Amino acid sequence: MGYAQLVIGPAGSGKSTYCSSLYQHCEATRRTIHIVNLDPAAENFDYPVAIDIRELISVEDVMEELGLGPNGALMYCMENLEENMDDWLTEELENYMEDDYLVFDCPGQIELFSHVPVLKNFVEHLQRKNFNVCAVYLLDSQFITDVTKFISGCMSSLSAMVQLELPHVNILSKMDLVTRKRDIEDYLNPEPTTLLSELNQRMGPQFQKLNKALIDLVDQYSMVSFVPLDLRKESSIQYVLSQIDSCIQYGEDADVKIKDFDEDEDQD
């Protein structure tokens, strides 16, 4: 059985930076992971790329050959990936053995994980190949500045949860850039009555029933909660990784892969 993280979230939420920091953390702790680029528009990486969709198709080539804009070209690339799952993707995945741990760095187009079936079909393909998969949804913590944006982020995350039907870990990224962390902490364990009161104050009276329904959805079903991630702190990265590992049952049945120690270290 293999293990996989599907790293999703809006453009600019820090997905590639998360993947890079996760790779560095695992390298430092002598744990082996493989980063997969699923963004056909990506250019530069701070980590070794194990599998790269650009070897199959790239946004630049599609824009040049078909005359599409950036977003249309990216959607064309992802649909092309879907068509080549049984060929190109299956062949690439054969290079990875049982118990390997893959992290898929996905594009930031929201429609890919909210209502277009490409990523859902991609996940089902991984599951058929005996991978345990967890969705890791990143939301920029600087976006959560008031209750309306918090609810918007929750609904976006919930949409991805419903669409992908996967174990889900929601992360507030870029916590190292937040200057007033107390404002963010209010939304990590929010009080429903406080949220509803703030929401009613910001919106017209005609929205009160809708506001209550949204708050009840977030609160009563405990469907959305966020884990803060500060990339300056190894303990923060390790905590997030442990939450994801628990979701996909990594380490329970797997032989945990670690890097071999150098001979000099063995002699010390």
C-alpha positions in Angstrom: 0.0 0.0 0.0 1.2 3.5 -0.9 0.5 6.8 0.8 -0.3 10.2 -0.7 -1.1 13.8 0.1 -3.1 15.8 -2.4 -2.0 19.4 -1.7 -4.8 21.7 -2.8 -6.0 25.3 -2.2 -6.4 28.6 -3.9 -3.6 30.2 -5.9 -1.1 31.9 -3.7 -2.0 29.9 -0.6 1.5 28.5 -0.3 1.2 24.9 -1.7 4.6 24.7 -3.3 6.3 26.4 -0.3 4.6 23.8 1.9 5.8 21.0 -0.3 9.4 22.4 -0.2 9.4 22.8 3.6 7.9 19.4 4.1 10.6 17.8 1.9 13.4 19.6 3.8 11.8 18.6 7.1 11.7 14.9 6.1 15.2 15.0 4.7 16.4 16.4 8.0 14.6 13.7 10.0 15.8 11.0 7.5 12.4 10.2 6.2 11.8 9.6 2.5 9.0 11.3 0.6 8.6 12.0 -3.1 7.1 15.3 -4.4 5.0 15.1 -7.6 4.3 18.2 -9.7 0.7 18.3 -11.0 0.8 22.0 -12.1 1.5 22.2 -15.8 2.2 25.9 -15.5 4.9 25.5 -12.8 8.4 26.9 -13.6 10.8 26.5 -10.7 11.0 24.2 -7.7 12.9 24.2 -4.4 12.7 20.4 -4.2 13.5 17.4 -6.4 10.5 16.5 -8.6 9.8 12.8 -8.7 7.1 12.9 -11.3 6.3 16.0 -13.4 3.1 16.5 -15.4 5.1 18.9 -17.8 6.8 15.8 -19.2 3.3 14.9 -20.5 1.9 18.4 -21.3 2.6 22.0 -20.3 0.5 25.2 -20.3 3.1 27.0 -22.3 2.9 24.5 -25.2 -1.0 24.4 -25.1 -1.2 28.2 -25.2 1.2 28.3 -28.2 -0.4 25.5 -30.2 -4.1 26.1 -29.4 -4.2 29.8 -28.7 -5.8 29.4 -25.3 -5.5 31.7 -22.4 -3.7 30.6 -19.2 -6.7 29.3 -17.4 -8.2 27.5 -20.4 -4.8 26.0 -21.2 -4.4 24.7 -17.6 -7.9 23.1 -17.7 -7.0 21.5 -21.1 -3.8 20.1 -19.5 -5.6 18.6 -16.6 -8.2 17.0 -18.9 -5.3 15.6 -20.9 -3.9 14.1 -17.7 -7.2 12.5 -17.0 -7.2 10.9 -20.4 -3.7 9.6 -19.8 -4.1 8.1 -16.3 -4.1 4.5 -17.5 -1.0 5.1 -19.6 1.4 7.8 -18.6 0.4 8.1 -14.9 0.3 4.3 -14.3 3.7 3.9 -15.9 5.1 6.7 -13.7 3.6 5.3 -10.5 5.2 1.9 -11.2 8.5 3.4 -10.3 7.4 3.6 -6.7 7.2 0.6 -4.4 4.8 -0.4 -1.7 4.9 1.9 1.3 6.3 4.9 -0.7 5.0 8.3 0.3 4.0 10.7 -2.5 3.0 14.4 -2.1 1.1 15.8 -5.1 1.5 19.6 -5.6 -1.7 20.6 -7.4 -2.6 23.8 -9.4 -4.5 26.5 -7.6 -7.6 26.8 -9.8 -10.5 26.4 -7.4 -12.8 24.7 -9.9 -10.4 21.7 -10.0 -11.3 20.6 -6.5 -14.7 22.2 -6.1 -16.8 20.9 -9.0 -14.7 19.8 -12.1 -14.3 16.0 -11.7 -10.6 15.8 -12.8 -9.0 15.6 -9.4 -11.8 13.3 -8.1 -11.1 10.9 -10.9 -7.3 11.3 -10.2 -7.9 10.3 -6.6 -10.0 7.3 -7.6 -7.1 6.2 -9.9 -4.7 6.4 -7.0 -7.0 4.4 -4.8 -7.3 1.7 -7.4 -3.5 1.6 -7.3 -3.8 0.9 -3.6 -2.8 4.3 -2.3 -4.3 5.8 0.9 -4.9 9.4 0.0 -5.5 12.5 2.2 -6.5 16.0 0.9 -4.4 18.8 2.4 -6.2 22.1 1.9 -4.2 25.2 2.4 -5.7 28.6 3.1 -3.7 31.8 3.5 -3.9 32.9 7.1 -3.7 36.5 6.1 -7.0 36.0 4.3 -8.8 35.2 7.6 -9.1 38.8 8.8 -12.8 38.9 9.6 -15.8 36.6 10.0 -17.0 36.9 6.4 -13.7 35.7 5.0 -13.5 32.9 7.6 -16.9 31.6 6.5 -15.9 31.9 2.9 -12.8 29.9 3.5 -14.8 27.3 5.4 -17.3 26.9 2.5 -14.5 26.6 0.0 -12.8 23.9 2.0 -16.1 22.1 2.6 -16.8 22.2 -1.2 -13.5 20.4 -1.7 -14.3 17.9 1.0 -17.6 17.0 -0.5 -16.2 16.8 -4.0 -13.2 14.7 -3.3 -14.6 12.5 -0.5 -11.3 12.1 1.2 -9.8 12.4 4.7 -9.1 16.1 5.0 -6.7 18.3 6.8 -7.2 22.0 6.6 -4.1 24.2 7.1 -3.8 27.9 7.8 -0.6 28.6 5.9 1.8 31.6 6.2 1.4 31.9 10.0 4.9 33.2 10.1 3.8 36.3 8.3 0.8 37.1 10.6 1.5 40.1 12.8 -1.6 39.9 15.0 -1.9 36.2 15.8 -4.6 36.8 18.3 -7.0 37.7 15.5 -6.3 34.4 13.8 -6.6 32.4 17.1 -10.2 33.5 17.4 -11.0 31.4 14.3 -9.1 28.3 15.3 -11.6 27.4 18.0 -14.5 29.8 17.2 -17.4 30.4 19.4 -20.6 29.9 17.3 -22.7 32.6 19.0 -19.8 35.1 18.5 -19.4 34.2 14.9 -23.2 34.6 14.2 -23.3 37.9 16.0 -20.3 39.3 14.0 -21.8 37.9 10.7 -25.2 39.6 11.4 -23.5 42.9 12.1 -21.7 42.8 8.8 -24.6 41.7 6.6 -28.1 43.0 6.1 -31.1 41.6 8.1 -32.4 39.7 5.1 -29.4 37.3 5.4 -29.9 36.4 9.1 -31.4 32.9 8.3 -28.6 32.2 5.9 -26.0 33.3 8.4 -27.5 31.0 11.1 -27.6 28.1 8.6 -23.9 28.6 7.7 -22.8 28.9 11.3 -24.7 25.8 12.3 -23.1 23.9 9.4 -19.6 24.8 10.6 -20.4 24.2 14.2 -22.8 21.4 14.7 -21.2 19.0 12.3 -17.6 20.0 13.1 -16.9 19.6 9.4 -14.2 22.3 9.0 -11.4 23.1 11.4 -8.0 24.6 10.6 -4.5 23.7 11.8 -2.0 26.6 11.9 1.3 26.1 10.1 4.4 28.2 10.9 7.2 27.1 8.6 9.8 28.7 10.8 9.1 26.0 13.5 10.0 22.4 12.9 7.6 21.4 15.6 4.7 23.0 13.7 5.6 21.1 10.5 5.9 17.9 12.4 2.5 18.4 14.1 0.8 19.0 10.7 2.6 15.9 9.2 1.5 13.8 12.2 -2.1 14.8 11.6 -1.9 13.8 8.0 -0.1 10.6 8.7 -2.9 9.6 11.1 -5.5 10.3 8.4 -3.9 7.9 6.0 -2.8 5.4 8.6 0.9 5.9 7.7 3.2 3.9 10.0 0.6 1.5 11.2 1.1 -1.1 8.6 4.1 0.4 6.7 7.8 -0.1 7.1 8.8 3.5 7.8 11.5 4.4 5.3 14.4 6.4 6.6 17.6 7.5 5.0 20.7 5.5 5.9 23.1 7.0 8.4 26.6 7.9 7.2 29.3 5.5 8.3 31.0 8.3 10.3 27.8 8.8 12.3 27.6 5.1 13.0 31.0 5.1 14.5 30.3 8.1 16.8 
